[in-house]
Amino acid sequence: MLGTYFYHEIIRKNIISFGTLFNNIYIKHLDKSGAVTNQQKVGLSYGPMQKFLAKIQQQEDLTKPVAISLPRMSFEMTNIQYDSSRKAGVTQTFKATDGTNMKKVFMPVPYNIGFELNIFSKLNDDALQIVEQILPFFQPSFNLTLDLIDSIGEKRDTPVVLDSIDFQDDYEGSFQTRRALIYTLRFTVKTYLFGPIADSTDGLIRKVQVDVSSSTDTQTAKREVRYTATPKALEDKNSDGQINSADDALLGPSDDFGFNENWDFFQDSKTYSPTQQQDIW
């Protein structure tokens, strides 16, 4: 079982989607009259906090070309952990289509991915502007819709939960040491990981049949009402100028369709045999 190659890029998609949440944040500086004197987009990069803090601390003389400009944000994935509270049956499967063929897909496995978002700023007001543009959207979660598996169009809402917020005023030493205010926001992304996707040997379900009896005794109850439903074409599939049962037979897994419904009433006390696929005494 292990060793079958597959790669859906799900973790990568979660990382990119998380970063995209914060890549369009701005700060503004105002004069005494309230007019905007400066508007700046806050840079965002992937990397650990220690890396960016080291760049800030290594550039003490602010008259030289800076190694990193503030304010700035960084984010990184910190952990991946199995989430047993969202567990489903490991042997359950569902069918999907890639547009042409039916696929057999096992139920996905729930995992939580931890992220840290670090906000670096020289001025506290800049940091507060950034924080206030983020926090109102998390109550405490924000849902992202991710296309987890492109080939079968598997899209799921992925909650991004804000777990905690920490503040750090990180500067020591002389007055020449560059100050860095750091806000650290920790998040949990509740995603799902899929295993390999196999071709399904089962055909499409083209008919549903339900027999209804007036008794709850399954040993002696005989069917009295039968409900059947089959797919109904909504467009002319064979281009003969009309939509009828011939078009119903041409429906594929990716087509839109309605239903042909039928109710039959019986008084012969027969039962339906799934193995023989007929009514028997």
GUBA-102793 format. One line per 4 residues: number of its first residue (from 0); their letters; for each residue x, y, z of N, C-alpha, C. Coordinates in steps of 0.05 Angstrom, whole numbers. Example, Ala and Ser with C-alpha at 12.3 -4.5 7.8 and 13.67 -1.06 7.14 Angstrom:
0) as) 264/-114/156/246/-90/156/264/-66/156 | 257/-45/142/273/-21/143/258/1/157 .
This chain:
0) mlgt) 17/-24/0/0/0/0/17/25/0 | 36/27/20/54/50/20/73/47/-4 | 79/69/-16/97/68/-40/82/75/-65 | 56/76/-64/40/85/-88/43/115/-90 .
4) yfyh) 54/125/-112/59/154/-114/34/169/-118 | 31/190/-103/10/210/-107/19/236/-93 | 10/258/-104/17/284/-92/-4/304/-101 | -22/311/-82/-44/329/-88/-37/358/-81 .
8) eiir) -14/364/-70/-4/391/-62/-23/404/-42 | -36/388/-25/-55/400/-6/-42/417/15 | -20/408/26/-6/424/46/5/450/34 | 16/447/10/26/471/-4/3/491/-9 .
12) knii) -20/481/-17/-43/499/-22/-52/513/3 | -51/499/26/-58/511/51/-39/533/59 | -13/529/54/7/549/60/3/574/43 | -1/570/17/-5/592/-1/-31/608/6 .
16) sfgt) -52/593/12/-78/606/19/-76/622/45 | -61/611/64/-58/625/90/-43/651/85 | -21/650/70/-6/675/64/-22/695/48 | -39/686/30/-55/704/14/-74/720/31 .
20) lfnn) -82/710/54/-100/725/72/-89/752/80 | -62/753/82/-49/777/94/-31/792/74 | -35/788/48/-16/800/29/-26/826/17 | -47/838/29/-58/863/18/-65/882/41 .
24) iyik) -47/885/60/-51/902/84/-34/927/81 | -47/950/87/-33/976/84/-33/990/112 | -14/1009/115/-14/1027/137/-14/1056/126 | -24/1075/142/-24/1103/134/-13/1120/156 .
28) hldk) 1/1141/148/11/1162/167/-4/1188/161 | -13/1201/182/-29/1225/179/-14/1249/191 | -20/1273/181/-9/1297/193/-29/1307/214 | -23/1331/225/-40/1341/247/-69/1347/237 .
32) sgav) -72/1353/211/-98/1359/201/-114/1335/193 | -102/1311/195/-115/1286/188/-111/1278/159 | -95/1293/144/-90/1286/116/-69/1264/115 | -72/1247/95/-53/1224/92/-27/1234/80 .
36) tnqq) -6/1230/94/21/1239/84/36/1215/72 | 29/1191/80/44/1168/70/26/1143/72 | 25/1127/51/11/1102/52/31/1080/42 | 32/1059/57/52/1038/52/40/1011/54 .
40) kvgl) 46/994/34/37/966/35/57/950/53 | 46/934/70/62/919/89/73/894/75 | 99/891/74/111/868/61/105/842/76 | 104/820/61/98/794/73/117/773/61 .
44) sygp) 130/758/78/149/737/68/145/712/85 | 153/689/73/153/664/88/180/660/102 | 180/655/128/205/651/142/201/653/172 | 219/643/188/217/644/217/222/672/228 .
48) mqkf) 211/678/251/214/704/264/243/710/270 | 259/690/278/287/694/286/303/705/263 | 296/696/238/311/705/215/307/734/210 | 282/743/212/276/772/207/286/789/230 .
52) laki) 285/779/254/294/794/277/325/798/275 | 339/778/265/368/780/262/375/802/241 | 359/803/220/364/824/199/360/851/211 | 340/854/227/334/880/239/357/889/258 .
56) qqqe) 366/871/275/386/877/295/414/882/283 | 419/870/260/445/873/247/448/900/233 | 426/915/230/428/941/217/422/962/238 | 443/971/252/440/990/273/439/1019/262 .
60) dltk) 455/1024/242/457/1052/232/435/1056/211 | 415/1072/218/392/1075/200/398/1093/177 | 422/1105/175/428/1122/152/439/1106/129 | 446/1081/134/456/1064/113/433/1050/99 .
64) pvai) 437/1039/75/416/1023/62/408/1000/80 | 382/998/85/372/980/105/371/952/93 | 375/932/111/372/904/103/343/896/103 | 327/908/119/298/902/120/283/927/129 .
68) slpr) 261/934/116/246/957/123/222/949/140 | 215/967/158/192/962/176/170/982/170 | 145/974/174/135/949/185/137/926/164 | 136/902/174/138/878/156/125/855/171 .
72) msfe) 116/835/155/104/811/167/118/786/155 | 119/766/172/128/740/163/110/718/174 | 109/696/160/93/674/169/108/647/163 | 101/627/179/113/601/175/95/579/185 .
76) mtni) 97/556/174/83/532/184/99/521/207 | 86/516/230/101/507/254/96/478/261 | 73/467/254/68/439/262/45/427/245 | 44/401/245/22/386/233/13/365/253 .
80) qyds) -13/364/259/-22/345/280/-49/333/271 | -52/307/276/-77/293/270/-99/303/288 | -123/306/277/-146/316/292/-166/294/295 | -166/280/318/-184/257/322/-213/265/325 .
84) srka) -219/291/332/-246/299/335/-262/301/309 | -248/301/286/-261/302/260/-258/276/245 | -252/255/259/-246/229/246/-271/218/233 | -269/206/210/-290/192/196/-281/163/192 .
88) gvtq) -299/146/183/-292/118/179/-270/115/158 | -248/101/165/-225/99/147/-231/83/122 | -251/66/123/-257/49/99/-279/61/82 | -291/83/91/-312/95/75/-301/108/50 .
92) tfka) -316/105/28/-307/116/3/-330/133/-9 | -323/149/-28/-344/163/-44/-333/164/-72 | -351/168/-91/-344/168/-119/-344/197/-129 | -325/202/-147/-323/228/-160/-315/224/-189 .
96) tdgt) -315/245/-204/-309/243/-232/-288/264/-240 | -271/257/-258/-252/276/-269/-262/289/-295 | -289/286/-300/-301/296/-324/-306/274/-345 | -291/252/-343/-294/230/-362/-298/204/-348 .
100) nmkk) -281/198/-328/-281/172/-315/-289/175/-286 | -301/154/-275/-308/153/-247/-284/146/-231 | -281/158/-208/-259/154/-190/-269/145/-163 | -254/128/-150/-260/119/-123/-241/133/-103 .
104) vfmp) -253/147/-84/-237/163/-66/-243/155/-37 | -223/149/-22/-227/143/7/-231/169/22 | -246/167/44/-252/191/60/-225/203/69 | -223/230/68/-198/243/76/-193/241/105 .
108) vpyn) -168/246/112/-158/245/140/-155/273/151 | -168/279/174/-166/307/184/-140/313/198 | -128/335/190/-103/344/203/-105/374/208 | -92/382/230/-90/411/237/-62/420/231 .
112) igfe) -60/442/217/-34/454/210/-31/480/225 | -9/482/241/-4/506/257/12/526/241 | 4/552/244/19/574/231/24/596/251 | 46/610/246/52/634/262/54/658/242 .
116) lnif) 41/679/249/43/704/234/57/725/253 | 80/735/244/95/754/260/94/782/247 | 87/802/263/86/830/253/108/845/266 | 126/856/250/149/872/260/144/901/254 .
120) skln) 149/918/273/144/947/270/162/963/288 | 170/986/278/185/1005/295/167/1022/312 | 144/1029/300/124/1046/314/101/1029/323 | 92/1033/348/70/1018/358/44/1023/342 .
124) ddal) 40/1048/333/16/1054/318/15/1039/292 | 38/1035/279/38/1019/255/29/990/260 | 40/979/282/33/952/289/3/949/295 | -8/969/309/-36/968/317/-54/971/292 .
128) qive) -46/986/272/-61/988/248/-63/961/234 | -41/946/234/-40/920/221/-58/900/237 | -54/900/263/-69/881/280/-100/885/277 | -108/911/277/-137/917/275/-148/910/248 .
132) qilp) -132/908/228/-142/900/201/-144/869/199 | -134/854/219/-135/825/219/-156/814/238 | -155/823/263/-171/810/284/-201/810/279 | -214/830/268/-243/829/266/-254/807/248 .
136) ffqp) -237/795/231/-246/774/212/-245/746/225 | -233/744/249/-231/718/262/-248/718/288 | -269/701/288/-288/701/310/-294/673/321 | -276/657/328/-247/661/324/-236/649/298 .
140) sfnl) -254/641/280/-245/627/256/-254/643/231 | -240/638/209/-246/649/183/-244/626/163 | -265/623/146/-266/600/128/-254/607/101 | -237/589/91/-226/591/64/-236/567/48 .
144) tldl) -244/572/24/-253/550/6/-229/543/-12 | -220/518/-8/-196/509/-23/-204/487/-42 | -192/488/-66/-195/466/-86/-173/446/-80 | -180/427/-62/-159/409/-52/-149/390/-73 .
148) idsi) -167/379/-90/-158/361/-111/-170/371/-138 | -153/382/-155/-163/394/-179/-176/374/-198 | -165/350/-199/-173/330/-219/-202/322/-216 | -212/322/-191/-240/313/-186/-257/337/-176 .
152) gekr) -245/361/-175/-261/384/-166/-269/383/-137 | -252/371/-120/-259/369/-91/-253/395/-77 | -273/410/-70/-271/435/-56/-282/433/-28 | -268/444/-8/-277/443/19/-272/469/33 .
156) dtpv) -291/476/51/-287/499/69/-267/492/90 | -246/508/92/-224/503/112/-224/525/132 | -231/519/158/-230/540/179/-202/547/186 | -196/573/188/-171/583/199/-177/595/226 .
160) vlds) -168/583/247/-175/590/275/-152/606/287 | -159/630/298/-139/646/313/-137/635/342 | -114/624/349/-111/612/375/-101/631/397 | -81/648/390/-70/666/411/-56/689/398 .
164) idfq) -51/710/414/-37/734/406/-17/741/427 | 8/744/419/29/752/438/42/778/429 | 52/794/448/65/819/442/93/819/455 | 112/830/440/140/831/449/153/857/440 .
168) ddye) 164/871/459/180/896/453/209/888/455 | 221/881/432/247/867/432/270/886/426 | 280/900/446/305/915/442/319/918/469 | 345/915/468/362/917/492/387/932/484 .
172) gsfq) 402/942/504/428/954/499/426/984/495 | 443/995/478/446/1024/475/423/1035/459 | 423/1062/458/402/1076/442/406/1072/412 | 429/1062/404/434/1057/376/422/1031/367 .
176) trra) 415/1014/386/402/988/378/375/993/367 | 369/981/344/344/985/331/321/971/345 | 300/986/350/277/975/365/259/959/346 | 247/937/356/229/921/340/206/913/358 .
180) liyt) 182/923/352/158/913/364/148/889/349 | 142/867/363/134/843/349/108/833/361 | 88/830/343/63/816/350/64/789/337 | 58/768/353/58/741/343/29/730/345 .
184) lrft) 17/723/322/-9/712/321/-7/683/313 | -18/665/328/-17/636/323/-44/626/313 | -43/610/291/-68/601/278/-67/570/275 | -90/559/273/-93/530/266/-111/528/242 .
188) vkty) -101/515/221/-117/510/197/-127/482/198 | -153/478/197/-165/452/199/-171/441/171 | -152/425/161/-153/416/133/-157/386/132 | -158/375/108/-160/347/104/-139/338/84 .
192) lfgp) -128/314/88/-108/302/69/-121/278/56 | -118/276/30/-129/254/15/-107/235/7 | -114/209/5/-96/189/-4/-97/186/-34 | -87/164/-45/-87/160/-74/-116/157/-84 .
196) iads) -120/165/-109/-146/164/-122/-145/142/-143 | -163/123/-142/-163/101/-160/-187/102/-179 | -184/89/-202/-207/87/-220/-228/69/-208 | -253/76/-211/-275/60/-199/-284/40/-220 .
200) tdgl) -287/15/-210/-298/-6/-228/-328/-6/-228 | -341/8/-209/-370/9/-208/-380/29/-228 | -404/23/-240/-416/41/-259/-432/63/-245 | -443/80/-261/-460/101/-250/-486/90/-240 .
204) irkv) -497/101/-219/-523/94/-209/-544/107/-227 | -558/91/-243/-577/102/-262/-606/97/-254 | -610/82/-232/-637/77/-223/-638/72/-193 | -657/84/-179/-661/80/-151/-689/69/-147 .
208) qvdv) -691/48/-131/-717/35/-127/-721/30/-97 | -744/39/-87/-751/36/-59/-778/23/-56 | -780/1/-42/-806/-12/-36/-815/-5/-8 | -840/2/-5/-852/11/20/-874/-8/28 .
212) ssst) -874/-16/53/-895/-34/63/-909/-20/87 | -932/-31/94/-948/-20/116/-940/-32/143 | -921/-50/144/-913/-63/168/-883/-59/173 | -875/-58/198/-847/-55/205/-834/-82/209 .
216) dtqt) -849/-104/206/-838/-131/209/-825/-138/182 | -798/-137/181/-784/-141/156/-785/-170/147 | -792/-188/165/-793/-217/157/-819/-224/141 | -841/-211/149/-866/-218/136/-878/-196/119 .
220) akre) -867/-172/121/-878/-149/107/-875/-152/76 | -895/-146/62/-895/-147/32/-897/-118/21 | -885/-114/-1/-885/-87/-12/-913/-80/-23 | -921/-55/-18/-947/-46/-27/-944/-22/-45 .
224) vryt) -922/-6/-41/-917/17/-58/-887/16/-66 | -883/22/-92/-855/22/-102/-850/50/-115 | -828/61/-106/-819/87/-117/-793/83/-133 | -793/92/-157/-769/90/-174/-761/118/-184 .
228) atpk) -736/122/-187/-725/148/-198/-702/142/-216 | -702/155/-239/-681/152/-259/-673/180/-268 | -648/184/-277/-639/210/-286/-654/219/-311 | -659/245/-313/-673/257/-335/-656/278/-348 .
232) aled) -651/275/-374/-634/294/-388/-648/321/-390 | -632/342/-388/-642/370/-390/-635/383/-416 | -620/368/-433/-612/379/-459/-612/357/-480 | -612/364/-504/-613/345/-526/-585/333/-531 .
236) knsd) -581/310/-520/-554/297/-520/-548/285/-548 | -568/275/-562/-563/262/-588/-570/279/-612 | -576/305/-607/-581/325/-628/-602/316/-648 | -624/304/-638/-646/296/-655/-669/316/-654 .
240) gqin) -665/338/-640/-685/359/-639/-705/356/-617 | -703/336/-600/-721/332/-578/-707/320/-554 | -718/324/-530/-707/313/-506/-725/291/-496 | -715/266/-497/-732/243/-489/-714/222/-475 .
244) sadd) -725/198/-473/-711/176/-458/-684/169/-472 | -682/173/-498/-657/168/-512/-635/185/-502 | -642/210/-494/-622/228/-483/-615/220/-454 | -634/209/-440/-629/200/-413/-607/180/-412 .
248) allg) -606/162/-431/-586/140/-432/-558/151/-438 | -556/175/-448/-530/186/-456/-518/204/-434 | -531/207/-412/-521/224/-390/-495/214/-380 | -476/232/-374/-450/225/-363/-448/235/-334 .
252) psdd) -426/228/-321/-423/235/-292/-421/265/-287 | -413/281/-307/-410/310/-302/-434/326/-313 | -455/313/-323/-478/327/-335/-497/335/-313 | -511/358/-319/-534/366/-302/-558/350/-310 .
256) fgfn) -574/342/-291/-598/325/-297/-620/329/-277 | -644/322/-285/-666/322/-266/-673/293/-260 | -699/288/-253/-707/261/-245/-733/253/-259 | -735/228/-268/-760/216/-276/-769/200/-251 .
260) enwd) -792/207/-240/-803/194/-216/-828/178/-223 | -831/155/-210/-854/138/-214/-863/124/-189 | -889/124/-184/-901/109/-161/-918/87/-171 | -913/62/-161/-930/39/-168/-942/27/-143 .
264) ffqd) -967/18/-145/-981/6/-122/-987/-23/-128 | -983/-40/-107/-986/-69/-111/-1003/-81/-89 | -1017/-103/-96/-1032/-119/-77/-1027/-149/-79 | -1004/-156/-92/-998/-184/-97/-981/-197/-75 .
268) skty) -972/-181/-55/-956/-190/-32/-930/-202/-40 | -919/-194/-63/-892/-203/-71/-871/-186/-58 | -846/-196/-59/-823/-180/-51/-802/-180/-73 | -785/-160/-72/-765/-157/-93/-739/-171/-85 .
272) sptq) -728/-188/-102/-703/-201/-97/-681/-186/-111 | -662/-174/-96/-640/-160/-108/-622/-178/-124 | -619/-203/-116/-601/-222/-130/-613/-230/-157 | -640/-236/-157/-653/-244/-181/-663/-220/-198 .
276) qqdi) -664/-197/-184/-673/-172/-196/-701/-175/-208 | -719/-188/-192/-747/-190/-200/-764/-195/-175 | -790/-191/-179/-809/-196/-157/-814/-226/-154 | -813/-236/-129/-818/-264/-124/-838/-267/-101 .
280) w) -849/-291/-99/-868/-297/-77/-852/-303/-51 .
